[in-house]
């Protein structure tokens, strides 16, 4: 019953929250990766708001593209870490979001 043991060890409201806690605890660089995902997500949202309010700056658009690209790459790293945690605990989640 690996899922129950996992739930008991990594408490969280959602399966995604439990997986993120396990990534932080069990994967090298996990905390840094999850923190960076949050950082780049907030950065891209901030830039979006500035663009929506009428800021017409090519450098701002370039920063937005860089932030989105960094976010996408970090999410792929997080997904690989998530898969490693699932393999280690021997379970697969159908709908973890």
URRA-V457171 format. One record per residue. N is the residue number from 0. PHI is phi in radians with two decimals (none if undefined). OMEGA is omega in degrees with one decimal (999 if undefined). NEAR is the number of other C-alpha atoms within 8 Angstrom. Layout:
BEGIN
n;phi;omega;near
N;PHI;OMEGA;NEAR
N;PHI;OMEGA;NEAR
END
This chain:
BEGIN
n;phi;omega;near
0;none;-176.1;4
1;-1.08;-177.7;8
2;-1.11;179.8;8
3;-1.14;176.7;7
4;-1.07;178.6;8
5;-1.09;178.8;9
6;-1.06;-179.8;10
7;-1.20;-178.3;7
8;-1.35;-176.8;6
9;-1.98;-178.5;10
10;-1.27;177.7;7
11;-3.08;-177.6;8
12;-1.29;-177.3;6
13;-2.22;175.2;8
14;-1.01;179.8;9
15;-1.09;178.8;8
16;-1.12;178.0;9
17;-1.13;179.1;13
18;-1.07;-179.9;11
19;-1.10;176.5;10
20;-1.10;178.7;9
21;-1.17;177.8;11
22;-1.05;179.7;13
23;-1.08;-175.4;12
24;-1.45;-167.9;8
25;-1.89;-175.1;8
26;-1.86;176.0;9
27;-1.10;-179.0;5
28;1.39;-177.4;7
29;-1.10;179.4;13
30;-1.08;-179.3;9
31;-1.09;-179.9;7
32;-1.11;-178.8;11
33;-1.15;176.9;12
34;-1.13;179.7;8
35;-1.17;176.5;10
36;-1.02;179.4;11
37;-1.07;-178.9;8
38;-1.04;-177.4;8
39;-1.23;175.4;12
40;-1.14;178.4;11
41;-1.10;178.9;8
42;-1.10;-178.5;10
43;-1.16;177.3;11
44;-1.16;178.0;8
45;-1.11;179.1;8
46;-1.14;177.4;11
47;-1.00;179.9;9
48;-1.09;179.1;8
49;-1.16;178.4;9
50;-1.18;-179.8;11
51;-1.13;-179.2;7
52;-1.51;172.7;6
53;1.88;177.6;6
54;-1.18;-178.1;7
55;-2.00;-174.6;6
56;-2.34;-179.6;6
57;-1.11;179.0;6
58;-1.11;178.5;6
59;-1.14;176.9;10
60;-1.11;178.2;9
61;-1.16;177.0;8
62;-1.06;179.1;9
63;-1.09;179.9;12
64;-1.11;178.5;8
65;-1.13;179.7;8
66;-1.08;179.0;12
67;-1.13;179.4;11
68;-1.11;178.4;8
69;-1.09;179.3;9
70;-1.07;-179.6;12
71;-1.08;179.7;8
72;-1.16;179.1;8
73;-1.16;177.5;12
74;-1.13;178.2;9
75;-1.17;175.6;8
76;-1.16;178.4;9
77;-1.06;179.2;11
78;-1.12;177.0;8
79;-1.16;177.4;8
80;-1.14;177.5;11
81;-1.07;178.3;11
82;-1.11;178.5;8
83;-1.14;177.7;8
84;-1.11;-180.0;12
85;-1.11;176.6;10
86;-1.11;-178.2;9
87;-1.09;-178.4;6
88;-1.61;175.0;9
89;1.04;173.7;7
90;-2.62;176.9;8
91;-2.37;179.5;6
92;-1.73;177.1;5
93;-1.28;-175.1;4
94;-2.28;-173.1;4
95;-1.71;-178.1;7
96;-1.41;999;5
END
